[in-house]
Amino acid sequence: MKKMLLAALLLGTAAAPAMANLALAQKNNCLSCHAVDHKVVGPAYKDVAKKYAGDKGAEAKLIAKVKAGGSGVWGPIPMPPNSQVSDADIKTLVKWVLSQK
């Protein structure tokens, strides 16, 4: 019984940051154009993570891209700048996006 309780606690703890970061994406309207597992207007977060897997500079590149906006990497539709989102939130979101599998 103790093992089951511990396993449930650990699973809940591991899922909490993922849910918190999904909520952060919702709060900042990221999900208007993106989804975790399928293309909306912009790419799926899983596709972004796959594209940048192994790229040591990916986090910094994506932080700058989210902040300033951009186009051309995923098609002709530009991503608008997100200057209203705090740097801390952008960093958290980018780390979360890059962790998607």
Backbone torsions as a table, in degrees:
resi	resn	phi	psi	omega
1	MET	NA	-42.1	179.5
2	LYS	-62.7	-37.8	179.6
3	LYS	-65.0	-39.5	179.4
4	MET	-66.4	-40.8	179.0
5	LEU	-64.6	-43.6	178.9
6	LEU	-63.7	-43.0	178.8
7	ALA	-61.9	-43.9	178.9
8	ALA	-63.4	-40.4	178.9
9	LEU	-64.3	-44.4	179.9
10	LEU	-65.8	-40.6	177.9
11	LEU	-64.1	-42.6	178.8
12	GLY	-64.2	-38.4	179.2
13	THR	-68.4	-40.1	179.9
14	ALA	-68.0	-35.6	-178.6
15	ALA	-77.2	-24.3	-176.1
16	ALA	-58.9	-47.9	178.8
17	PRO	-62.9	-37.9	179.2
18	ALA	-62.1	-43.4	179.2
19	MET	-68.2	-37.5	178.9
20	ALA	-64.6	-39.5	-179.8
21	ASN	-72.9	-32.7	173.0
22	LEU	-63.5	-42.0	177.3
23	ALA	-64.1	-36.7	177.6
24	LEU	-65.2	-40.2	176.8
25	ALA	-64.1	-39.8	177.7
26	GLN	-65.5	-44.8	-177.9
27	LYS	-58.9	-36.7	-176.7
28	ASN	-96.4	14.7	175.7
29	ASN	64.0	20.0	177.9
30	CYS	-63.7	-33.3	-175.1
31	LEU	-78.1	0.8	171.4
32	SER	-69.6	-28.8	-177.2
33	CYS	-120.8	-14.5	-176.3
34	HIS	-128.2	157.6	170.8
35	ALA	-138.4	163.2	-179.1
36	VAL	-66.2	-44.5	-167.8
37	ASP	-120.6	7.0	176.1
38	HIS	-153.6	152.5	179.2
39	LYS	-68.9	137.5	172.0
40	VAL	-112.5	-100.4	169.7
41	VAL	-92.2	-46.0	175.9
42	GLY	-99.1	178.5	-175.8
43	PRO	-69.8	157.6	172.9
44	ALA	-67.4	145.7	178.9
45	TYR	-60.5	-34.8	178.0
46	LYS	-64.1	-36.0	177.8
47	ASP	-68.9	-37.6	176.9
48	VAL	-63.3	-46.6	179.8
49	ALA	-60.4	-41.3	-179.6
50	LYS	-65.4	-43.8	-179.1
51	LYS	-61.7	-38.2	-174.6
52	TYR	-100.1	6.3	178.3
53	ALA	-58.5	129.8	178.9
54	GLY	84.3	-5.3	178.9
55	ASP	-88.2	107.9	-176.4
56	LYS	-65.8	-22.4	179.5
57	GLY	-96.2	5.1	-174.5
58	ALA	-60.4	-44.1	-176.7
59	GLU	-58.7	-49.1	-179.2
60	ALA	-63.9	-42.1	179.0
61	LYS	-60.4	-46.0	-176.4
62	LEU	-72.2	-34.6	175.4
63	ILE	-59.4	-46.8	179.5
64	ALA	-63.9	-40.6	-178.6
65	LYS	-65.8	-42.2	179.5
66	VAL	-65.2	-43.1	-177.6
67	LYS	-65.8	-48.0	-173.0
68	ALA	-92.7	-17.9	-173.7
69	GLY	83.6	178.8	179.3
70	GLY	169.2	177.1	177.9
71	SER	-156.3	168.6	173.8
72	GLY	97.8	-25.5	-178.0
73	VAL	-75.7	-39.6	-175.7
74	TRP	-115.9	11.9	-179.6
75	GLY	131.5	-174.9	-172.4
76	PRO	-79.8	-15.7	-177.0
77	ILE	-80.8	120.1	-177.4
78	PRO	-75.3	150.3	170.7
79	MET	-92.4	125.3	-179.5
80	PRO	-69.4	157.9	176.1
81	PRO	-64.1	151.0	179.7
82	ASN	-121.7	51.9	-176.5
83	SER	-67.4	-16.8	179.0
84	GLN	-79.0	-13.9	-179.7
85	VAL	-87.6	133.8	-178.0
86	SER	-64.8	152.6	178.2
87	ASP	-58.6	-39.2	179.6
88	ALA	-63.7	-42.3	178.4
89	ASP	-65.9	-41.7	178.9
90	ILE	-61.7	-44.5	179.5
91	LYS	-61.6	-44.0	178.2
92	THR	-61.1	-45.1	-179.3
93	LEU	-65.0	-43.0	-179.9
94	VAL	-64.1	-43.5	176.7
95	LYS	-59.7	-41.6	179.6
96	TRP	-65.3	-45.3	178.6
97	VAL	-59.1	-45.7	-178.3
98	LEU	-67.3	-17.9	-179.6
99	SER	-87.3	-5.9	-177.6
100	GLN	-67.1	142.0	179.4
101	LYS	-121.4	NA	NA
